[in-house]
């Protein structure tokens, strides 16, 4: 299954992404890595999942870019955690 997960550098989004990847799913992870809290913590979380071949990272804000991404990479499910 192909799943789009927003907030993939956050606690919940990252843990969900990791579980989906370990299950064999393809994950498109979106996060803008804002400075709401420690960006190095967010980057460390991403380092755990970016090693998976089935993970695509997109560092974008969720406006027009999200709509374009949704049309260019169709998914089965969207998990919006932002």
Gaussian input, Z-matrix of N, CA and C with variables (Angstrom, degrees):
# hf/3-21g

backbone

0 1
 N
 C     1     B1
 C     2     B2     1     A1
 N     3     B3     2     A2     1     D1
 C     4     B4     3     A3     2     D2
 C     5     B5     4     A4     3     D3
 N     6     B6     5     A5     4     D4
 C     7     B7     6     A6     5     D5
 C     8     B8     7     A7     6     D6
 N     9     B9     8     A8     7     D7
 C    10    B10     9     A9     8     D8
 C    11    B11    10    A10     9     D9
 N    12    B12    11    A11    10    D10
 C    13    B13    12    A12    11    D11
 C    14    B14    13    A13    12    D12
 N    15    B15    14    A14    13    D13
 C    16    B16    15    A15    14    D14
 C    17    B17    16    A16    15    D15
 N    18    B18    17    A17    16    D16
 C    19    B19    18    A18    17    D17
 C    20    B20    19    A19    18    D18
 N    21    B21    20    A20    19    D19
 C    22    B22    21    A21    20    D20
 C    23    B23    22    A22    21    D21
 N    24    B24    23    A23    22    D22
 C    25    B25    24    A24    23    D23
 C    26    B26    25    A25    24    D24
 N    27    B27    26    A26    25    D25
 C    28    B28    27    A27    26    D26
 C    29    B29    28    A28    27    D27
 N    30    B30    29    A29    28    D28
 C    31    B31    30    A30    29    D29
 C    32    B32    31    A31    30    D30
 N    33    B33    32    A32    31    D31
 C    34    B34    33    A33    32    D32
 C    35    B35    34    A34    33    D33
 N    36    B36    35    A35    34    D34
 C    37    B37    36    A36    35    D35
 C    38    B38    37    A37    36    D36
 N    39    B39    38    A38    37    D37
 C    40    B40    39    A39    38    D38
 C    41    B41    40    A40    39    D39
 N    42    B42    41    A41    40    D40
 C    43    B43    42    A42    41    D41
 C    44    B44    43    A43    42    D42
 N    45    B45    44    A44    43    D43
 C    46    B46    45    A45    44    D44
 C    47    B47    46    A46    45    D45
 N    48    B48    47    A47    46    D46
 C    49    B49    48    A48    47    D47
 C    50    B50    49    A49    48    D48
 N    51    B51    50    A50    49    D49
 C    52    B52    51    A51    50    D50
 C    53    B53    52    A52    51    D51
 N    54    B54    53    A53    52    D52
 C    55    B55    54    A54    53    D53
 C    56    B56    55    A55    54    D54
 N    57    B57    56    A56    55    D55
 C    58    B58    57    A57    56    D56
 C    59    B59    58    A58    57    D57
 N    60    B60    59    A59    58    D58
 C    61    B61    60    A60    59    D59
 C    62    B62    61    A61    60    D60
 N    63    B63    62    A62    61    D61
 C    64    B64    63    A63    62    D62
 C    65    B65    64    A64    63    D63
 N    66    B66    65    A65    64    D64
 C    67    B67    66    A66    65    D65
 C    68    B68    67    A67    66    D66
 N    69    B69    68    A68    67    D67
 C    70    B70    69    A69    68    D68
 C    71    B71    70    A70    69    D69
 N    72    B72    71    A71    70    D70
 C    73    B73    72    A72    71    D71
 C    74    B74    73    A73    72    D72
 N    75    B75    74    A74    73    D73
 C    76    B76    75    A75    74    D74
 C    77    B77    76    A76    75    D75
 N    78    B78    77    A77    76    D76
 C    79    B79    78    A78    77    D77
 C    80    B80    79    A79    78    D78
 N    81    B81    80    A80    79    D79
 C    82    B82    81    A81    80    D80
 C    83    B83    82    A82    81    D81
 N    84    B84    83    A83    82    D82
 C    85    B85    84    A84    83    D83
 C    86    B86    85    A85    84    D84
 N    87    B87    86    A86    85    D85
 C    88    B88    87    A87    86    D86
 C    89    B89    88    A88    87    D87
 N    90    B90    89    A89    88    D88
 C    91    B91    90    A90    89    D89
 C    92    B92    91    A91    90    D90
 N    93    B93    92    A92    91    D91
 C    94    B94    93    A93    92    D92
 C    95    B95    94    A94    93    D93
 N    96    B96    95    A95    94    D94
 C    97    B97    96    A96    95    D95
 C    98    B98    97    A97    96    D96
 N    99    B99    98    A98    97    D97
 C   100   B100    99    A99    98    D98
 C   101   B101   100   A100    99    D99
 N   102   B102   101   A101   100   D100
 C   103   B103   102   A102   101   D101
 C   104   B104   103   A103   102   D102
 N   105   B105   104   A104   103   D103
 C   106   B106   105   A105   104   D104
 C   107   B107   106   A106   105   D105
 N   108   B108   107   A107   106   D106
 C   109   B109   108   A108   107   D107
 C   110   B110   109   A109   108   D108
 N   111   B111   110   A110   109   D109
 C   112   B112   111   A111   110   D110
 C   113   B113   112   A112   111   D111
 N   114   B114   113   A113   112   D112
 C   115   B115   114   A114   113   D113
 C   116   B116   115   A115   114   D114
 N   117   B117   116   A116   115   D115
 C   118   B118   117   A117   116   D116
 C   119   B119   118   A118   117   D117
 N   120   B120   119   A119   118   D118
 C   121   B121   120   A120   119   D119
 C   122   B122   121   A121   120   D120
 N   123   B123   122   A122   121   D121
 C   124   B124   123   A123   122   D122
 C   125   B125   124   A124   123   D123
 N   126   B126   125   A125   124   D124
 C   127   B127   126   A126   125   D125
 C   128   B128   127   A127   126   D126
 N   129   B129   128   A128   127   D127
 C   130   B130   129   A129   128   D128
 C   131   B131   130   A130   129   D129
 N   132   B132   131   A131   130   D130
 C   133   B133   132   A132   131   D131
 C   134   B134   133   A133   132   D132
 N   135   B135   134   A134   133   D133
 C   136   B136   135   A135   134   D134
 C   137   B137   136   A136   135   D135
 N   138   B138   137   A137   136   D136
 C   139   B139   138   A138   137   D137
 C   140   B140   139   A139   138   D138
 N   141   B141   140   A140   139   D139
 C   142   B142   141   A141   140   D140
 C   143   B143   142   A142   141   D141
 N   144   B144   143   A143   142   D142
 C   145   B145   144   A144   143   D143
 C   146   B146   145   A145   144   D144
 N   147   B147   146   A146   145   D145
 C   148   B148   147   A147   146   D146
 C   149   B149   148   A148   147   D147
 N   150   B150   149   A149   148   D148
 C   151   B151   150   A150   149   D149
 C   152   B152   151   A151   150   D150
 N   153   B153   152   A152   151   D151
 C   154   B154   153   A153   152   D152
 C   155   B155   154   A154   153   D153
 N   156   B156   155   A155   154   D154
 C   157   B157   156   A156   155   D155
 C   158   B158   157   A157   156   D156
 N   159   B159   158   A158   157   D157
 C   160   B160   159   A159   158   D158
 C   161   B161   160   A160   159   D159
 N   162   B162   161   A161   160   D160
 C   163   B163   162   A162   161   D161
 C   164   B164   163   A163   162   D162
 N   165   B165   164   A164   163   D163
 C   166   B166   165   A165   164   D164
 C   167   B167   166   A166   165   D165
 N   168   B168   167   A167   166   D166
 C   169   B169   168   A168   167   D167
 C   170   B170   169   A169   168   D168
 N   171   B171   170   A170   169   D169
 C   172   B172   171   A171   170   D170
 C   173   B173   172   A172   171   D171
 N   174   B174   173   A173   172   D172
 C   175   B175   174   A174   173   D173
 C   176   B176   175   A175   174   D174
 N   177   B177   176   A176   175   D175
 C   178   B178   177   A177   176   D176
 C   179   B179   178   A178   177   D177
 N   180   B180   179   A179   178   D178
 C   181   B181   180   A180   179   D179
 C   182   B182   181   A181   180   D180
 N   183   B183   182   A182   181   D181
 C   184   B184   183   A183   182   D182
 C   185   B185   184   A184   183   D183
 N   186   B186   185   A185   184   D184
 C   187   B187   186   A186   185   D185
 C   188   B188   187   A187   186   D186
 N   189   B189   188   A188   187   D187
 C   190   B190   189   A189   188   D188
 C   191   B191   190   A190   189   D189
 N   192   B192   191   A191   190   D190
 C   193   B193   192   A192   191   D191
 C   194   B194   193   A193   192   D192
 N   195   B195   194   A194   193   D193
 C   196   B196   195   A195   194   D194
 C   197   B197   196   A196   195   D195
 N   198   B198   197   A197   196   D196
 C   199   B199   198   A198   197   D197
 C   200   B200   199   A199   198   D198
 N   201   B201   200   A200   199   D199
 C   202   B202   201   A201   200   D200
 C   203   B203   202   A202   201   D201
 N   204   B204   203   A203   202   D202
 C   205   B205   204   A204   203   D203
 C   206   B206   205   A205   204   D204
 N   207   B207   206   A206   205   D205
 C   208   B208   207   A207   206   D206
 C   209   B209   208   A208   207   D207
 N   210   B210   209   A209   208   D208
 C   211   B211   210   A210   209   D209
 C   212   B212   211   A211   210   D210
 N   213   B213   212   A212   211   D211
 C   214   B214   213   A213   212   D212
 C   215   B215   214   A214   213   D213
 N   216   B216   215   A215   214   D214
 C   217   B217   216   A216   215   D215
 C   218   B218   217   A217   216   D216
 N   219   B219   218   A218   217   D217
 C   220   B220   219   A219   218   D218
 C   221   B221   220   A220   219   D219
 N   222   B222   221   A221   220   D220
 C   223   B223   222   A222   221   D221
 C   224   B224   223   A223   222   D222
 N   225   B225   224   A224   223   D223
 C   226   B226   225   A225   224   D224
 C   227   B227   226   A226   225   D225
 N   228   B228   227   A227   226   D226
 C   229   B229   228   A228   227   D227
 C   230   B230   229   A229   228   D228
 N   231   B231   230   A230   229   D229
 C   232   B232   231   A231   230   D230
 C   233   B233   232   A232   231   D231
 N   234   B234   233   A233   232   D232
 C   235   B235   234   A234   233   D233
 C   236   B236   235   A235   234   D234
 N   237   B237   236   A236   235   D235
 C   238   B238   237   A237   236   D236
 C   239   B239   238   A238   237   D237
 N   240   B240   239   A239   238   D238
 C   241   B241   240   A240   239   D239
 C   242   B242   241   A241   240   D240
 N   243   B243   242   A242   241   D241
 C   244   B244   243   A243   242   D242
 C   245   B245   244   A244   243   D243

   B1=1.4435
   B2=1.5254
   B3=1.3227
   B4=1.4522
   B5=1.5319
   B6=1.3489
   B7=1.4589
   B8=1.5197
   B9=1.3268
   B10=1.4512
   B11=1.5224
   B12=1.3332
   B13=1.4588
   B14=1.5203
   B15=1.3162
   B16=1.4656
   B17=1.5244
   B18=1.3190
   B19=1.4629
   B20=1.5189
   B21=1.3271
   B22=1.4662
   B23=1.5331
   B24=1.3296
   B25=1.4689
   B26=1.5272
   B27=1.3161
   B28=1.4624
   B29=1.5193
   B30=1.3032
   B31=1.4655
   B32=1.5277
   B33=1.3151
   B34=1.4665
   B35=1.5239
   B36=1.3227
   B37=1.4559
   B38=1.5148
   B39=1.3153
   B40=1.4561
   B41=1.5203
   B42=1.3285
   B43=1.4715
   B44=1.5216
   B45=1.3183
   B46=1.4615
   B47=1.5280
   B48=1.3243
   B49=1.4721
   B50=1.5183
   B51=1.3240
   B52=1.4643
   B53=1.5309
   B54=1.3295
   B55=1.4664
   B56=1.5357
   B57=1.3154
   B58=1.4601
   B59=1.5248
   B60=1.3231
   B61=1.4622
   B62=1.5202
   B63=1.3229
   B64=1.4672
   B65=1.5158
   B66=1.3309
   B67=1.4601
   B68=1.5262
   B69=1.3532
   B70=1.4537
   B71=1.5088
   B72=1.3217
   B73=1.4574
   B74=1.5282
   B75=1.3150
   B76=1.4609
   B77=1.5229
   B78=1.3345
   B79=1.4628
   B80=1.5256
   B81=1.3248
   B82=1.4547
   B83=1.5236
   B84=1.3337
   B85=1.4584
   B86=1.5139
   B87=1.3241
   B88=1.4587
   B89=1.5262
   B90=1.3245
   B91=1.4610
   B92=1.5196
   B93=1.3197
   B94=1.4565
   B95=1.5314
   B96=1.3263
   B97=1.4604
   B98=1.5321
   B99=1.3352
   B100=1.4668
   B101=1.5197
   B102=1.3073
   B103=1.4684
   B104=1.5351
   B105=1.3275
   B106=1.4649
   B107=1.5217
   B108=1.3284
   B109=1.4671
   B110=1.5141
   B111=1.2958
   B112=1.4590
   B113=1.5353
   B114=1.3245
   B115=1.4649
   B116=1.5261
   B117=1.3324
   B118=1.4694
   B119=1.5307
   B120=1.3206
   B121=1.4675
   B122=1.5261
   B123=1.3207
   B124=1.4653
   B125=1.5358
   B126=1.3324
   B127=1.4647
   B128=1.5278
   B129=1.3324
   B130=1.4665
   B131=1.5346
   B132=1.3184
   B133=1.4652
   B134=1.5221
   B135=1.3163
   B136=1.4611
   B137=1.5228
   B138=1.3242
   B139=1.4723
   B140=1.5213
   B141=1.3495
   B142=1.4639
   B143=1.5217
   B144=1.3283
   B145=1.4683
   B146=1.5194
   B147=1.3128
   B148=1.4684
   B149=1.5307
   B150=1.3235
   B151=1.4668
   B152=1.5216
   B153=1.3294
   B154=1.4657
   B155=1.5332
   B156=1.3154
   B157=1.4624
   B158=1.5227
   B159=1.3190
   B160=1.4629
   B161=1.5191
   B162=1.3423
   B163=1.4643
   B164=1.5194
   B165=1.3205
   B166=1.4561
   B167=1.5144
   B168=1.3226
   B169=1.4642
   B170=1.5184
   B171=1.3235
   B172=1.4589
   B173=1.5252
   B174=1.3240
   B175=1.4728
   B176=1.5206
   B177=1.3134
   B178=1.4611
   B179=1.5271
   B180=1.3213
   B181=1.4533
   B182=1.5282
   B183=1.2984
   B184=1.4730
   B185=1.5230
   B186=1.2785
   B187=1.4504
   B188=1.5222
   B189=1.2842
   B190=1.4545
   B191=1.5253
   B192=1.3516
   B193=1.4583
   B194=1.5243
   B195=1.3301
   B196=1.4557
   B197=1.5243
   B198=1.3006
   B199=1.4608
   B200=1.5248
   B201=1.3178
   B202=1.4641
   B203=1.5225
   B204=1.3340
   B205=1.4578
   B206=1.5220
   B207=1.3277
   B208=1.4602
   B209=1.5294
   B210=1.3215
   B211=1.4628
   B212=1.5164
   B213=1.3399
   B214=1.4601
   B215=1.5307
   B216=1.3360
   B217=1.4715
   B218=1.5239
   B219=1.3280
   B220=1.4661
   B221=1.5409
   B222=1.3132
   B223=1.4570
   B224=1.5225
   B225=1.3354
   B226=1.4547
   B227=1.5247
   B228=1.3468
   B229=1.4572
   B230=1.5176
   B231=1.3228
   B232=1.4654
   B233=1.5080
   B234=1.3226
   B235=1.4664
   B236=1.5166
   B237=1.3279
   B238=1.4600
   B239=1.5209
   B240=1.3273
   B241=1.4668
   B242=1.5306
   B243=1.3124
   B244=1.4656
   B245=1.4927
   A1=107.87
   A2=116.42
   A3=122.17
   A4=107.98
   A5=116.68
   A6=121.34
   A7=109.85
   A8=116.73
   A9=122.74
   A10=107.96
   A11=117.44
   A12=122.36
   A13=108.74
   A14=116.61
   A15=119.52
   A16=108.37
   A17=115.31
   A18=119.17
   A19=111.80
   A20=117.14
   A21=121.24
   A22=114.00
   A23=117.79
   A24=120.41
   A25=111.42
   A26=116.85
   A27=120.70
   A28=111.11
   A29=116.50
   A30=121.42
   A31=111.95
   A32=116.99
   A33=120.39
   A34=110.82
   A35=117.42
   A36=121.13
   A37=113.10
   A38=116.37
   A39=120.47
   A40=111.28
   A41=116.66
   A42=119.78
   A43=111.27
   A44=116.88
   A45=120.14
   A46=110.35
   A47=116.66
   A48=120.76
   A49=111.21
   A50=116.04
   A51=120.28
   A52=111.18
   A53=117.11
   A54=120.61
   A55=111.07
   A56=116.76
   A57=119.95
   A58=110.95
   A59=116.97
   A60=120.92
   A61=111.32
   A62=116.80
   A63=120.47
   A64=111.90
   A65=116.49
   A66=121.81
   A67=111.44
   A68=116.12
   A69=120.44
   A70=114.88
   A71=116.83
   A72=120.39
   A73=110.62
   A74=115.70
   A75=121.77
   A76=107.50
   A77=116.96
   A78=121.46
   A79=109.84
   A80=114.76
   A81=121.62
   A82=104.99
   A83=116.46
   A84=121.89
   A85=111.13
   A86=115.87
   A87=121.57
   A88=109.35
   A89=115.81
   A90=121.54
   A91=107.60
   A92=117.48
   A93=119.21
   A94=112.26
   A95=117.09
   A96=123.26
   A97=111.94
   A98=115.32
   A99=117.88
   A100=110.23
   A101=116.24
   A102=120.36
   A103=112.38
   A104=116.99
   A105=120.86
   A106=110.29
   A107=116.66
   A108=122.89
   A109=108.23
   A110=117.98
   A111=125.51
   A112=113.54
   A113=115.68
   A114=121.46
   A115=111.17
   A116=118.37
   A117=119.66
   A118=110.60
   A119=117.40
   A120=120.98
   A121=110.12
   A122=116.25
   A123=120.26
   A124=110.66
   A125=116.40
   A126=119.90
   A127=111.43
   A128=116.78
   A129=120.54
   A130=110.44
   A131=116.51
   A132=119.60
   A133=110.79
   A134=116.06
   A135=119.77
   A136=111.68
   A137=116.81
   A138=120.70
   A139=112.09
   A140=117.04
   A141=120.92
   A142=112.43
   A143=116.70
   A144=118.26
   A145=113.35
   A146=117.42
   A147=119.73
   A148=111.73
   A149=116.86
   A150=121.10
   A151=112.41
   A152=117.45
   A153=121.47
   A154=110.07
   A155=116.39
   A156=120.69
   A157=112.51
   A158=117.31
   A159=121.90
   A160=113.38
   A161=117.31
   A162=120.63
   A163=109.97
   A164=115.74
   A165=122.73
   A166=107.66
   A167=116.54
   A168=121.29
   A169=109.91
   A170=116.07
   A171=121.95
   A172=108.01
   A173=116.17
   A174=120.55
   A175=108.60
   A176=114.90
   A177=120.59
   A178=110.22
   A179=115.08
   A180=121.52
   A181=107.69
   A182=116.14
   A183=120.23
   A184=111.87
   A185=115.72
   A186=120.29
   A187=107.33
   A188=118.51
   A189=122.72
   A190=110.82
   A191=116.32
   A192=120.32
   A193=112.23
   A194=117.10
   A195=120.01
   A196=111.00
   A197=116.48
   A198=119.31
   A199=110.86
   A200=117.12
   A201=120.11
   A202=111.07
   A203=116.76
   A204=120.69
   A205=110.90
   A206=117.31
   A207=120.99
   A208=111.14
   A209=116.32
   A210=119.35
   A211=112.66
   A212=117.56
   A213=119.80
   A214=112.33
   A215=118.06
   A216=122.50
   A217=107.98
   A218=118.02
   A219=120.51
   A220=111.50
   A221=116.41
   A222=122.46
   A223=110.44
   A224=114.99
   A225=120.64
   A226=111.32
   A227=115.14
   A228=120.63
   A229=109.34
   A230=115.91
   A231=122.01
   A232=107.74
   A233=116.66
   A234=122.54
   A235=106.18
   A236=117.70
   A237=122.60
   A238=109.25
   A239=116.92
   A240=121.79
   A241=112.35
   A242=117.71
   A243=119.96
   A244=111.15
   D1=145.89
   D2=177.12
   D3=-106.77
   D4=123.12
   D5=-174.77
   D6=-126.59
   D7=132.52
   D8=174.12
   D9=-95.52
   D10=123.46
   D11=-178.53
   D12=-120.05
   D13=118.92
   D14=174.57
   D15=-88.55
   D16=153.99
   D17=-178.06
   D18=71.39
   D19=33.79
   D20=-174.27
   D21=-69.43
   D22=-11.18
   D23=175.40
   D24=-97.42
   D25=-6.69
   D26=177.17
   D27=-81.80
   D28=171.39
   D29=-175.26
   D30=-59.29
   D31=-54.44
   D32=-176.07
   D33=-70.90
   D34=-47.57
   D35=-178.54
   D36=-61.23
   D37=-38.40
   D38=-179.93
   D39=-69.78
   D40=-43.71
   D41=178.31
   D42=-64.13
   D43=-40.75
   D44=177.24
   D45=-63.53
   D46=-45.22
   D47=179.21
   D48=-58.36
   D49=-44.05
   D50=-179.61
   D51=-62.63
   D52=-42.74
   D53=179.24
   D54=-64.97
   D55=-41.81
   D56=178.57
   D57=-64.20
   D58=-43.34
   D59=179.32
   D60=-63.69
   D61=-42.86
   D62=178.94
   D63=-65.49
   D64=-25.90
   D65=177.42
   D66=-78.87
   D67=-14.43
   D68=179.34
   D69=105.24
   D70=3.65
   D71=179.46
   D72=-77.33
   D73=160.67
   D74=172.49
   D75=-95.61
   D76=132.86
   D77=-176.71
   D78=-122.83
   D79=130.09
   D80=169.35
   D81=-105.26
   D82=110.45
   D83=-175.68
   D84=-100.56
   D85=124.88
   D86=179.53
   D87=-112.94
   D88=131.21
   D89=173.21
   D90=-160.16
   D91=141.82
   D92=177.88
   D93=-95.76
   D94=-0.88
   D95=178.87
   D96=50.14
   D97=47.80
   D98=177.88
   D99=-68.45
   D100=172.80
   D101=-175.57
   D102=-97.82
   D103=29.60
   D104=176.11
   D105=-56.35
   D106=-38.82
   D107=166.83
   D108=-143.89
   D109=-179.44
   D110=-168.58
   D111=-47.67
   D112=113.65
   D113=-179.00
   D114=-66.93
   D115=-32.18
   D116=179.40
   D117=-65.00
   D118=-32.14
   D119=175.36
   D120=-65.43
   D121=-42.97
   D122=178.56
   D123=-63.82
   D124=-42.49
   D125=179.01
   D126=-63.96
   D127=-37.58
   D128=178.02
   D129=-64.15
   D130=-37.82
   D131=177.33
   D132=-64.94
   D133=-43.70
   D134=179.29
   D135=-63.16
   D136=-34.82
   D137=179.05
   D138=-58.01
   D139=-28.96
   D140=-179.77
   D141=-71.79
   D142=-28.90
   D143=-174.48
   D144=-109.05
   D145=-17.80
   D146=-176.94
   D147=-67.39
   D148=-17.36
   D149=179.96
   D150=-73.50
   D151=-16.05
   D152=179.78
   D153=-74.69
   D154=134.69
   D155=177.93
   D156=-65.77
   D157=-24.74
   D158=-178.21
   D159=-90.23
   D160=12.86
   D161=-179.62
   D162=-108.89
   D163=128.16
   D164=173.67
   D165=-115.42
   D166=124.33
   D167=-178.92
   D168=-98.51
   D169=136.29
   D170=175.45
   D171=-133.47
   D172=110.34
   D173=177.86
   D174=-93.37
   D175=88.93
   D176=-176.83
   D177=-139.87
   D178=161.61
   D179=168.80
   D180=-85.50
   D181=150.37
   D182=-173.28
   D183=-90.34
   D184=76.17
   D185=174.13
   D186=-130.39
   D187=-118.76
   D188=179.23
   D189=-59.75
   D190=-38.01
   D191=-177.38
   D192=-58.36
   D193=-38.16
   D194=-179.37
   D195=-65.66
   D196=-42.92
   D197=178.81
   D198=-62.64
   D199=-41.57
   D200=178.55
   D201=-64.25
   D202=-41.72
   D203=179.34
   D204=-64.34
   D205=-40.86
   D206=-179.50
   D207=-60.90
   D208=-37.23
   D209=-179.85
   D210=-79.12
   D211=-28.69
   D212=-178.54
   D213=-84.64
   D214=-23.64
   D215=179.56
   D216=-133.84
   D217=80.75
   D218=-178.26
   D219=-57.05
   D220=143.69
   D221=-178.24
   D222=-125.43
   D223=163.76
   D224=174.73
   D225=-85.31
   D226=-33.11
   D227=-177.76
   D228=-143.54
   D229=155.04
   D230=172.81
   D231=-126.20
   D232=130.28
   D233=176.89
   D234=-114.03
   D235=109.32
   D236=-176.26
   D237=-99.78
   D238=107.19
   D239=-176.04
   D240=-117.82
   D241=20.31
   D242=-179.86
   D243=-94.16

